[in-house]
Every structure is written in structure tokens, then in C-alpha cells.
Amino acid sequence: MGKFFTRFILVIAVLSAIACGGLRFSQLDPTAKDYHPKRIAVFPVDVGAYEEARNSIEQIVPGVLLEKQWFSDVADTASLNRQIQANDELRKTMTDYLSKLQTLNYSDPALSKKIGEMTKTDGFLLVAVDYWNYTVEKGDKLGKVSIGIKLIDAENGKIMWKAGHHLGESYTFFKPELSDVARSVVRDLVKEMPH
């Protein structure tokens, strides 16, 4: 009886840990199971009011994607920006696409396909920083980072997956590096991303 009780408690503890894990939000398109991009681009990050997060996030996201080795090519934001600066047509197409996406919440399939053809990518990631700060909650000092990601099929503009996640690392004396917290957030997000 004692072994059964111990096993029962262990199973409950494991299931509780699994239930508490996971992303804050994740939405997968039903057709995503058949979507396997080989080349992916990371668009410039929407940092909102947290401009200090830009360099870290624009390095962390492609770095985590490369660690996974799921894609034959990952175009980081810096290389995409170089393409945008060198190509007026790409710059205009990107501006039009992002404008429609932000103002109308419409991922234009024609513009998406054109971007994919010009950048030679099968999909792209749009990353947004929701918060990036140090705060106090219920008396605990925290370094908090929240990030949202959308994976878009370049061929048809369909949002294949979108998710958001946040973590807070508590501290007493020494503030954690927000870039380290962000790397954990991005790793958690990427684990759930279709590939």
C-alpha cells in the first residue's frame, strides 16, 4: 500500500508540473502539420516602448532557431535589413505588408509571396516584445520578459502559428540579465513552433 501511495503522489506531482508549464498563449493553424519551411527570415522586432531590447532579441531569436537545426537557412534581422536597404521594391513591399498587418490585421497573400520570393524564404517570423523590465510583484523583485511570435507562410500569407510567453526571474540583490530571461522565453516558444 505504501508503494502505491508513493507512486500515486509522484504521478500527481509530475502531472501538476506538466500542467503548470507551457506557453501563455498558443494558436496553431489546422494546416500547420503539413507546413515545413526550409528557409526562414526573422523580421525586424516590434519592441514597442522597450527599444533597449532590440539588439538582444534580434540576436537571440535567430540564435535559438539555429540551435534547433530545423531549417537549412535562417536569415537574421541584420541580413534582412541589408536586403531591404539594397532593394527599394523589397522595402516598399515590406512596408505595405507590415502596414496592412498592423492596421487591418490582414496578412496580404500577394505581398507575402512577393517578400518570400525576393528574400528566398519559405516563411518568416514576426516578433514583438510585450514587456522587458524589472518590477516588484507581491513583494518579490522580478526581471520580467514577455514575447509574442507569429510564423507566417510566405507562399500564401497564412499565419501558421502565433504564441506568446513570459517569464519572471526573481532576485534579491543582483538583477538578472533580461537577455538571459528572454533567451529562456524564446526557447520555450520555439519548442512549440511548427517546423
N, C-alpha and C positions, 0 to 999 in steps of 0.2 A: 504494500500500500504506500509506503514511504517513497519508493522509486517512482511509482505512478504520479504521486503528488508533485515530486521534484520535476519530472518531465513535463507535467501539465503547466507548472509555473514557468518553466523555461520556454515552452511553446508560446504562452501568453506574452511573455516578455519580448520574444522575437517578433511576434505579430504586432505588438504595440510599437516597437521600434520602426518596423516597416511602415505602419500606418502613419507615424509622425513624420516620416521622411517624404521626399517628393517635392515637386515644384509648387509654387504658389498658384500658378495657373498654367495650363497647357491645353491647346486645342489642335487636333490633328485632322487634316482633311481626309475623307474616306479613301481617296485615291492615292494617298501618300505611300501606301505599302508597295506600290509599283513605281515609285519615284526614286531613282538612284543617280543623282547628279555626279559627274566625274570632276567637273571644274566648277569652282565656286568663287564668288567675289564678295568681299566684305565692304559694304557701302560706308561712306563717312558716318561716324556715330552722331546720333542726336543726343547731345549732352544736356540740353535744357539749360538750367542755371548752374550746372556743375562743369564749367569749362576746364577746371583742373583735372578732370577725369579723362579727357580726350586722349592724350598720349598713351596713358596706361591701357585703356580699353582697346584702342586701335592696335596695340601690340598683343594684348592678352588673347583676344578672340581668334585671330589667325594662328597664334601660337598653340592654343588648345586644339584647334582644328587639325593642325599639322601633327600634333602628338598622336591623334587618333589614327592617322594614316588611312582615312576613309576615301580621300579624294586624290586624284592624280595631280591636281593643281589648286592652290589656294591663293587667289590674288588679294593681297592685303590692301588696306586702305591707301597706303602710301603709293603703291604701284598703280592702283585705280585712279588716284588723284593725278598722277603723272599722265596717264592716258587721257583724262578729262582735260587737262591743261593743253595737251598737244592736239586735241581734236575738237574743233568748235561744234561739229554735228553731235558728237557724243555729249558734250557739255549741255547743249540745248535739250537733247533728248532726256538726259538725266534730270535736268531742271524741270521739264514738263512732267515727267513721270512722278517725281517726288512731290511736286505741287499738287497733282491730282490725288495722289495717295494721302497727303496730309489734309487737304481741304475737303475733298469729296469722299475720302476713304475708298477710293476706286483704284485698283491696280490695273492700269490700262494694258491689255494684252499686246497691242501693236507696239507700244513704246517699250514694253518689257522685252519682247522678242528682238527688237532693234538693238537694245542695250546688250542683250545676250550675244547677238551676232558681232557687234562691234568690240566687245570685250572678250569674245571667245569663251563664254561661260555658260553653264547649264542652269545655274541658279545663283541667287545672291541673298545675302543676309543683311537685314536692316536691324541695327542695334540701337537701343535707347536706354539712357541712364535715367532711372526714376528718382533715385537719391544716392548720395555719396557724401556722407557726413559723419561727424561724431555727435552723439546725443546722450541724453540721460532718460531712461525709462524705468519707472518704478524703483528709483534709487540706484539702478545699475548704469554704469558708464559703458557705452557701446560704440564701436566703429561699424556703421551700417552701410550696406551697398545693396541697391535694387536695380536689376537689369531686365529689359524685355528684348526678345529677339523674334523676328519674322523671317521664315525661309520661303523664298518666292521662286517658283518655277519660271525660268526665263522664257521658255517656249510659249507659255500661254498666260503669264502674269498671275497665275493662281497662287494664293497664299497656302502653301502646303502644310505649314506648321507655324504656330505662334505660341510663345510661352513667356512667362515672367517668373522671376525668382528673386528672393532677397535673403540675406544673412546678416546677422549682427554678431560681432565678436566682442565679448565683454573684456574689460580691463580695469585694473586698479590704479597703477602708476604710469605704465608705458602704453601709449596709444598703439594699437595695431596698425600696420600699413594698410590703407584702404585698398591698395592694389593687390595685396595678398588675399583680402576678403573677396575682392572682385574675381580673382582667379578661381577661387572655390565656387563662387556663384556661376561663373561661365562653365566650369567643368560639370557642375550639376545640370545646367541647361543642355549642354552639348550631349551628355549621356542619353537624353531623351529625344534628341533630334533625329528625324528620319535621314537615312543615308543610303 
